[in-house]
Amino acid sequence: MGNCLGSSARVDASLSSHNISASGASKIPSRTSHSSVLSSLSIPSYSRKSSVDTLSTPRSEGEILFSPNVKSFSFNELKSATRNFRPDSLLGEGGFGYVFKGWIDEHTLTAAKPGSGMVIAVKKLKPEGFQGHKEWVTEVNYLGQLRHPNLVKLIGYCIEGDDRLLVYEFMPKGSLENHLFRRGPQPLTWLTRIKVAVGAARGLAFLHDAKEQVIYRDFKASNILLDGEFNAKLSDFGLAKAQLVIALMCPLKSSVHRAMLLQNMLLQVD
């Protein structure tokens, strides 16, 4: 998502002006499930202790982890919300595809007229883009379950045929990358920089303090989004993995060590 969620992004009607990397940088989902103990990914809002599962890579909506916080949109709903994905609704472009600005009713989450309701950012993947279905699913499953003030909010998704879309809260100040490395925006004051750094650190701490730690694996300026008050929120969870999967992938000296590590981890899950 990166700088694609900022209102300061300049829109090119040819759909070719922006290079955005945050949500477009999503890569690899968890591939391994070692125990039925890790059967659900249920994380209460703003909780410091959570349970995280290794994620599957479903091809249908029915296999996506259920979350009461996330809506399944139809393609036509998002088409209406973005005014048919018009060029003047474009926020940016990346290897994953395009991100458009849209509006929905904040209560019913149905399409609303431009300038009314809640502003959203809709990421529409290119079938030939760098971000594939597996990365898209990882993003939906993690952000669909995780809730914290310093993580970007996933409002919903759409999966119809070959279409893959994600719906996020709109981040007016765009990405930290825009403010640090691009000409134009007013340089951030040191106090604002500290505020952003602390907010990003809190987001990481939330992930690392979960009962089953989430390893973010894509921490960079383009993936730190800023709201209207310069509060930092981490985005792009396509590379994220549960800590258990990371540990089991690490080379160990012997199969005995590997078995001991797995046993200790499963005891911790219990």
Contacts in CASP RR format, 6 or more apart in sequence:
PFRMAT RR
TARGET T0000
AUTHOR 0000-0000-0000
METHOD contacts of the structure
MODEL  1
MGNCLGSSARVDASLSSHNISASGASKIPSRTSHSSVLSSLSIPSYSRKS
SVDTLSTPRSEGEILFSPNVKSFSFNELKSATRNFRPDSLLGEGGFGYVF
KGWIDEHTLTAAKPGSGMVIAVKKLKPEGFQGHKEWVTEVNYLGQLRHPN
LVKLIGYCIEGDDRLLVYEFMPKGSLENHLFRRGPQPLTWLTRIKVAVGA
ARGLAFLHDAKEQVIYRDFKASNILLDGEFNAKLSDFGLAKAQLVIALMC
PLKSSVHRAMLLQNMLLQVD
1 20 0 8 1.000
1 22 0 8 1.000
1 23 0 8 1.000
1 24 0 8 1.000
1 99 0 8 1.000
1 121 0 8 1.000
1 123 0 8 1.000
1 152 0 8 1.000
1 168 0 8 1.000
1 171 0 8 1.000
1 175 0 8 1.000
1 223 0 8 1.000
1 225 0 8 1.000
1 235 0 8 1.000
1 236 0 8 1.000
2 20 0 8 1.000
2 21 0 8 1.000
2 22 0 8 1.000
2 23 0 8 1.000
2 24 0 8 1.000
2 174 0 8 1.000
2 175 0 8 1.000
2 177 0 8 1.000
2 222 0 8 1.000
2 223 0 8 1.000
2 225 0 8 1.000
2 235 0 8 1.000
2 236 0 8 1.000
3 9 0 8 1.000
3 18 0 8 1.000
3 20 0 8 1.000
3 22 0 8 1.000
3 92 0 8 1.000
3 174 0 8 1.000
3 175 0 8 1.000
3 177 0 8 1.000
3 178 0 8 1.000
3 222 0 8 1.000
4 18 0 8 1.000
4 20 0 8 1.000
4 22 0 8 1.000
4 23 0 8 1.000
4 91 0 8 1.000
4 92 0 8 1.000
4 93 0 8 1.000
4 94 0 8 1.000
4 99 0 8 1.000
4 121 0 8 1.000
4 123 0 8 1.000
4 174 0 8 1.000
4 175 0 8 1.000
5 22 0 8 1.000
5 91 0 8 1.000
5 99 0 8 1.000
5 121 0 8 1.000
5 152 0 8 1.000
5 168 0 8 1.000
5 170 0 8 1.000
5 171 0 8 1.000
5 174 0 8 1.000
5 175 0 8 1.000
5 225 0 8 1.000
5 235 0 8 1.000
6 91 0 8 1.000
6 121 0 8 1.000
6 170 0 8 1.000
6 171 0 8 1.000
6 172 0 8 1.000
6 173 0 8 1.000
6 174 0 8 1.000
6 175 0 8 1.000
6 178 0 8 1.000
6 225 0 8 1.000
7 170 0 8 1.000
7 172 0 8 1.000
7 173 0 8 1.000
7 174 0 8 1.000
8 173 0 8 1.000
8 174 0 8 1.000
8 178 0 8 1.000
8 185 0 8 1.000
9 18 0 8 1.000
9 91 0 8 1.000
9 92 0 8 1.000
9 174 0 8 1.000
9 178 0 8 1.000
10 17 0 8 1.000
10 18 0 8 1.000
11 17 0 8 1.000
11 87 0 8 1.000
11 88 0 8 1.000
11 90 0 8 1.000
11 91 0 8 1.000
11 92 0 8 1.000
12 18 0 8 1.000
12 87 0 8 1.000
12 90 0 8 1.000
13 87 0 8 1.000
13 88 0 8 1.000
13 90 0 8 1.000
14 87 0 8 1.000
15 87 0 8 1.000
15 90 0 8 1.000
15 93 0 8 1.000
15 98 0 8 1.000
16 93 0 8 1.000
17 92 0 8 1.000
17 93 0 8 1.000
18 91 0 8 1.000
18 92 0 8 1.000
18 93 0 8 1.000
18 94 0 8 1.000
19 93 0 8 1.000
19 94 0 8 1.000
20 92 0 8 1.000
20 93 0 8 1.000
20 94 0 8 1.000
20 99 0 8 1.000
20 175 0 8 1.000
20 222 0 8 1.000
21 94 0 8 1.000
21 177 0 8 1.000
21 220 0 8 1.000
21 222 0 8 1.000
21 223 0 8 1.000
22 175 0 8 1.000
22 222 0 8 1.000
22 223 0 8 1.000
22 225 0 8 1.000
22 235 0 8 1.000
22 236 0 8 1.000
23 96 0 8 1.000
23 99 0 8 1.000
23 123 0 8 1.000
23 131 0 8 1.000
23 139 0 8 1.000
23 166 0 8 1.000
23 168 0 8 1.000
23 235 0 8 1.000
23 236 0 8 1.000
24 94 0 8 1.000
24 95 0 8 1.000
24 96 0 8 1.000
24 97 0 8 1.000
24 123 0 8 1.000
24 130 0 8 1.000
24 131 0 8 1.000
24 236 0 8 1.000
25 96 0 8 1.000
25 131 0 8 1.000
25 218 0 8 1.000
25 222 0 8 1.000
25 223 0 8 1.000
25 236 0 8 1.000
25 238 0 8 1.000
25 239 0 8 1.000
26 96 0 8 1.000
26 131 0 8 1.000
26 135 0 8 1.000
26 136 0 8 1.000
26 138 0 8 1.000
26 139 0 8 1.000
26 218 0 8 1.000
26 236 0 8 1.000
26 237 0 8 1.000
26 238 0 8 1.000
26 239 0 8 1.000
27 131 0 8 1.000
27 135 0 8 1.000
27 218 0 8 1.000
27 238 0 8 1.000
27 239 0 8 1.000
28 134 0 8 1.000
28 135 0 8 1.000
28 138 0 8 1.000
28 238 0 8 1.000
28 239 0 8 1.000
28 241 0 8 1.000
29 55 0 8 1.000
29 56 0 8 1.000
29 57 0 8 1.000
29 134 0 8 1.000
29 135 0 8 1.000
29 137 0 8 1.000
29 138 0 8 1.000
29 141 0 8 1.000
29 238 0 8 1.000
29 241 0 8 1.000
30 53 0 8 1.000
30 54 0 8 1.000
30 55 0 8 1.000
30 138 0 8 1.000
30 241 0 8 1.000
30 242 0 8 1.000
30 245 0 8 1.000
31 54 0 8 1.000
31 57 0 8 1.000
31 245 0 8 1.000
32 54 0 8 1.000
32 245 0 8 1.000
32 248 0 8 1.000
32 249 0 8 1.000
33 53 0 8 1.000
33 54 0 8 1.000
33 56 0 8 1.000
34 54 0 8 1.000
34 244 0 8 1.000
34 248 0 8 1.000
34 262 0 8 1.000
35 266 0 8 1.000
35 269 0 8 1.000
37 266 0 8 1.000
37 269 0 8 1.000
37 270 0 8 1.000
38 51 0 8 1.000
38 52 0 8 1.000
38 53 0 8 1.000
38 54 0 8 1.000
38 212 0 8 1.000
38 242 0 8 1.000
38 244 0 8 1.000
38 269 0 8 1.000
39 53 0 8 1.000
40 51 0 8 1.000
40 53 0 8 1.000
40 65 0 8 1.000
41 51 0 8 1.000
41 52 0 8 1.000
41 53 0 8 1.000
41 55 0 8 1.000
41 65 0 8 1.000
41 141 0 8 1.000
41 142 0 8 1.000
41 145 0 8 1.000
42 50 0 8 1.000
42 51 0 8 1.000
42 145 0 8 1.000
43 50 0 8 1.000
43 51 0 8 1.000
43 52 0 8 1.000
43 145 0 8 1.000
43 146 0 8 1.000
43 147 0 8 1.000
43 210 0 8 1.000
44 50 0 8 1.000
44 147 0 8 1.000
45 69 0 8 1.000
45 147 0 8 1.000
45 148 0 8 1.000
46 147 0 8 1.000
46 148 0 8 1.000
46 149 0 8 1.000
48 206 0 8 1.000
48 209 0 8 1.000
48 210 0 8 1.000
49 209 0 8 1.000
49 210 0 8 1.000
49 211 0 8 1.000
50 145 0 8 1.000
50 146 0 8 1.000
50 210 0 8 1.000
50 211 0 8 1.000
50 212 0 8 1.000
51 210 0 8 1.000
51 211 0 8 1.000
51 212 0 8 1.000
51 269 0 8 1.000
52 145 0 8 1.000
52 210 0 8 1.000
52 211 0 8 1.000
52 212 0 8 1.000
52 213 0 8 1.000
52 214 0 8 1.000
52 242 0 8 1.000
52 243 0 8 1.000
53 65 0 8 1.000
53 212 0 8 1.000
53 242 0 8 1.000
54 241 0 8 1.000
54 242 0 8 1.000
54 244 0 8 1.000
54 245 0 8 1.000
55 65 0 8 1.000
55 137 0 8 1.000
55 138 0 8 1.000
55 141 0 8 1.000
55 142 0 8 1.000
55 242 0 8 1.000
56 63 0 8 1.000
56 137 0 8 1.000
57 133 0 8 1.000
57 134 0 8 1.000
57 137 0 8 1.000
57 138 0 8 1.000
58 64 0 8 1.000
58 137 0 8 1.000
59 133 0 8 1.000
60 159 0 8 1.000
61 72 0 8 1.000
61 159 0 8 1.000
64 137 0 8 1.000
64 140 0 8 1.000
64 141 0 8 1.000
64 157 0 8 1.000
64 159 0 8 1.000
65 140 0 8 1.000
65 141 0 8 1.000
65 144 0 8 1.000
65 145 0 8 1.000
67 144 0 8 1.000
67 145 0 8 1.000
69 144 0 8 1.000
69 145 0 8 1.000
69 147 0 8 1.000
69 154 0 8 1.000
70 140 0 8 1.000
70 143 0 8 1.000
70 144 0 8 1.000
70 154 0 8 1.000
70 155 0 8 1.000
70 156 0 8 1.000
70 157 0 8 1.000
71 109 0 8 1.000
71 155 0 8 1.000
71 156 0 8 1.000
71 157 0 8 1.000
71 167 0 8 1.000
72 156 0 8 1.000
72 157 0 8 1.000
72 158 0 8 1.000
72 159 0 8 1.000
73 109 0 8 1.000
73 156 0 8 1.000
73 157 0 8 1.000
73 158 0 8 1.000
73 165 0 8 1.000
73 167 0 8 1.000
74 158 0 8 1.000
74 160 0 8 1.000
75 158 0 8 1.000
75 160 0 8 1.000
75 163 0 8 1.000
75 165 0 8 1.000
77 110 0 8 1.000
77 111 0 8 1.000
77 158 0 8 1.000
78 111 0 8 1.000
78 122 0 8 1.000
78 158 0 8 1.000
78 165 0 8 1.000
78 167 0 8 1.000
79 85 0 8 1.000
80 111 0 8 1.000
81 102 0 8 1.000
81 103 0 8 1.000
81 104 0 8 1.000
81 111 0 8 1.000
81 112 0 8 1.000
81 120 0 8 1.000
81 122 0 8 1.000
82 89 0 8 1.000
82 100 0 8 1.000
82 101 0 8 1.000
82 102 0 8 1.000
82 122 0 8 1.000
83 89 0 8 1.000
83 102 0 8 1.000
83 114 0 8 1.000
85 98 0 8 1.000
85 100 0 8 1.000
85 124 0 8 1.000
86 100 0 8 1.000
89 100 0 8 1.000
89 101 0 8 1.000
89 102 0 8 1.000
90 98 0 8 1.000
90 99 0 8 1.000
90 100 0 8 1.000
90 101 0 8 1.000
91 99 0 8 1.000
91 100 0 8 1.000
91 101 0 8 1.000
91 121 0 8 1.000
92 98 0 8 1.000
92 99 0 8 1.000
93 99 0 8 1.000
95 126 0 8 1.000
95 129 0 8 1.000
95 130 0 8 1.000
95 131 0 8 1.000
96 123 0 8 1.000
96 125 0 8 1.000
96 126 0 8 1.000
96 129 0 8 1.000
96 130 0 8 1.000
96 131 0 8 1.000
96 132 0 8 1.000
97 123 0 8 1.000
97 124 0 8 1.000
97 125 0 8 1.000
97 126 0 8 1.000
97 129 0 8 1.000
97 131 0 8 1.000
98 123 0 8 1.000
98 124 0 8 1.000
98 126 0 8 1.000
99 121 0 8 1.000
99 122 0 8 1.000
99 123 0 8 1.000
99 124 0 8 1.000
100 121 0 8 1.000
100 122 0 8 1.000
100 124 0 8 1.000
101 119 0 8 1.000
101 120 0 8 1.000
101 121 0 8 1.000
101 122 0 8 1.000
101 170 0 8 1.000
102 114 0 8 1.000
102 119 0 8 1.000
102 120 0 8 1.000
102 121 0 8 1.000
102 122 0 8 1.000
102 170 0 8 1.000
103 111 0 8 1.000
103 112 0 8 1.000
103 113 0 8 1.000
103 114 0 8 1.000
103 115 0 8 1.000
103 116 0 8 1.000
103 117 0 8 1.000
103 118 0 8 1.000
103 119 0 8 1.000
103 120 0 8 1.000
104 110 0 8 1.000
104 111 0 8 1.000
104 112 0 8 1.000
104 117 0 8 1.000
104 118 0 8 1.000
104 120 0 8 1.000
104 155 0 8 1.000
104 167 0 8 1.000
105 111 0 8 1.000
105 112 0 8 1.000
105 117 0 8 1.000
105 118 0 8 1.000
106 117 0 8 1.000
106 118 0 8 1.000
109 155 0 8 1.000
112 118 0 8 1.000
118 170 0 8 1.000
119 170 0 8 1.000
120 155 0 8 1.000
120 167 0 8 1.000
120 168 0 8 1.000
120 169 0 8 1.000
120 170 0 8 1.000
121 167 0 8 1.000
121 168 0 8 1.000
121 169 0 8 1.000
121 170 0 8 1.000
121 171 0 8 1.000
122 165 0 8 1.000
122 166 0 8 1.000
122 167 0 8 1.000
122 168 0 8 1.000
123 165 0 8 1.000
123 166 0 8 1.000
123 167 0 8 1.000
123 168 0 8 1.000
124 163 0 8 1.000
124 164 0 8 1.000
124 165 0 8 1.000
125 131 0 8 1.000
125 132 0 8 1.000
125 136 0 8 1.000
125 163 0 8 1.000
125 164 0 8 1.000
125 165 0 8 1.000
127 162 0 8 1.000
131 238 0 8 1.000
132 164 0 8 1.000
133 164 0 8 1.000
135 238 0 8 1.000
135 239 0 8 1.000
136 164 0 8 1.000
136 166 0 8 1.000
136 238 0 8 1.000
138 237 0 8 1.000
138 238 0 8 1.000
138 239 0 8 1.000
138 240 0 8 1.000
139 154 0 8 1.000
139 166 0 8 1.000
139 236 0 8 1.000
139 237 0 8 1.000
139 238 0 8 1.000
140 154 0 8 1.000
140 156 0 8 1.000
140 157 0 8 1.000
140 166 0 8 1.000
142 214 0 8 1.000
142 237 0 8 1.000
142 238 0 8 1.000
142 240 0 8 1.000
143 151 0 8 1.000
143 152 0 8 1.000
143 153 0 8 1.000
143 154 0 8 1.000
143 237 0 8 1.000
144 154 0 8 1.000
146 206 0 8 1.000
146 207 0 8 1.000
146 214 0 8 1.000
146 237 0 8 1.000
147 153 0 8 1.000
148 202 0 8 1.000
148 203 0 8 1.000
148 206 0 8 1.000
149 202 0 8 1.000
149 231 0 8 1.000
149 233 0 8 1.000
150 199 0 8 1.000
150 200 0 8 1.000
150 202 0 8 1.000
150 203 0 8 1.000
150 206 0 8 1.000
150 231 0 8 1.000
150 232 0 8 1.000
150 233 0 8 1.000
150 234 0 8 1.000
151 203 0 8 1.000
151 206 0 8 1.000
151 233 0 8 1.000
151 234 0 8 1.000
151 235 0 8 1.000
152 168 0 8 1.000
152 169 0 8 1.000
152 171 0 8 1.000
152 225 0 8 1.000
152 233 0 8 1.000
152 234 0 8 1.000
152 235 0 8 1.000
153 168 0 8 1.000
153 169 0 8 1.000
153 233 0 8 1.000
154 166 0 8 1.000
154 167 0 8 1.000
154 168 0 8 1.000
155 167 0 8 1.000
155 168 0 8 1.000
155 169 0 8 1.000
156 166 0 8 1.000
156 167 0 8 1.000
157 164 0 8 1.000
157 165 0 8 1.000
157 166 0 8 1.000
157 167 0 8 1.000
158 164 0 8 1.000
158 165 0 8 1.000
158 167 0 8 1.000
159 165 0 8 1.000
168 235 0 8 1.000
171 225 0 8 1.000
171 226 0 8 1.000
171 227 0 8 1.000
171 228 0 8 1.000
171 233 0 8 1.000
172 226 0 8 1.000
172 227 0 8 1.000
172 228 0 8 1.000
173 179 0 8 1.000
173 225 0 8 1.000
173 226 0 8 1.000
173 227 0 8 1.000
173 228 0 8 1.000
173 230 0 8 1.000
174 225 0 8 1.000
174 226 0 8 1.000
175 221 0 8 1.000
175 222 0 8 1.000
175 223 0 8 1.000
175 224 0 8 1.000
175 225 0 8 1.000
175 226 0 8 1.000
176 196 0 8 1.000
176 221 0 8 1.000
176 222 0 8 1.000
176 224 0 8 1.000
176 225 0 8 1.000
176 226 0 8 1.000
176 232 0 8 1.000
177 220 0 8 1.000
177 221 0 8 1.000
177 222 0 8 1.000
177 224 0 8 1.000
178 185 0 8 1.000
179 185 0 8 1.000
179 187 0 8 1.000
179 188 0 8 1.000
179 226 0 8 1.000
180 188 0 8 1.000
180 221 0 8 1.000
181 221 0 8 1.000
188 196 0 8 1.000
188 230 0 8 1.000
192 230 0 8 1.000
195 230 0 8 1.000
195 231 0 8 1.000
195 232 0 8 1.000
196 224 0 8 1.000
196 226 0 8 1.000
196 230 0 8 1.000
196 232 0 8 1.000
197 232 0 8 1.000
198 232 0 8 1.000
199 231 0 8 1.000
199 232 0 8 1.000
200 219 0 8 1.000
200 224 0 8 1.000
200 232 0 8 1.000
200 234 0 8 1.000
203 234 0 8 1.000
204 216 0 8 1.000
204 219 0 8 1.000
204 234 0 8 1.000
207 213 0 8 1.000
207 214 0 8 1.000
207 215 0 8 1.000
207 216 0 8 1.000
207 234 0 8 1.000
207 240 0 8 1.000
208 214 0 8 1.000
211 268 0 8 1.000
211 269 0 8 1.000
212 242 0 8 1.000
212 243 0 8 1.000
212 244 0 8 1.000
212 269 0 8 1.000
213 242 0 8 1.000
213 243 0 8 1.000
214 240 0 8 1.000
214 241 0 8 1.000
214 242 0 8 1.000
214 243 0 8 1.000
215 240 0 8 1.000
215 241 0 8 1.000
215 242 0 8 1.000
215 243 0 8 1.000
215 246 0 8 1.000
216 234 0 8 1.000
216 237 0 8 1.000
216 239 0 8 1.000
216 240 0 8 1.000
217 239 0 8 1.000
217 240 0 8 1.000
217 241 0 8 1.000
218 236 0 8 1.000
218 237 0 8 1.000
218 238 0 8 1.000
218 239 0 8 1.000
218 240 0 8 1.000
219 234 0 8 1.000
223 234 0 8 1.000
223 235 0 8 1.000
223 236 0 8 1.000
224 232 0 8 1.000
224 233 0 8 1.000
224 234 0 8 1.000
224 235 0 8 1.000
225 232 0 8 1.000
225 233 0 8 1.000
225 234 0 8 1.000
225 235 0 8 1.000
226 232 0 8 1.000
226 233 0 8 1.000
227 233 0 8 1.000
244 265 0 8 1.000
244 269 0 8 1.000
247 261 0 8 1.000
247 265 0 8 1.000
248 258 0 8 1.000
248 261 0 8 1.000
248 262 0 8 1.000
252 258 0 8 1.000
252 261 0 8 1.000
END
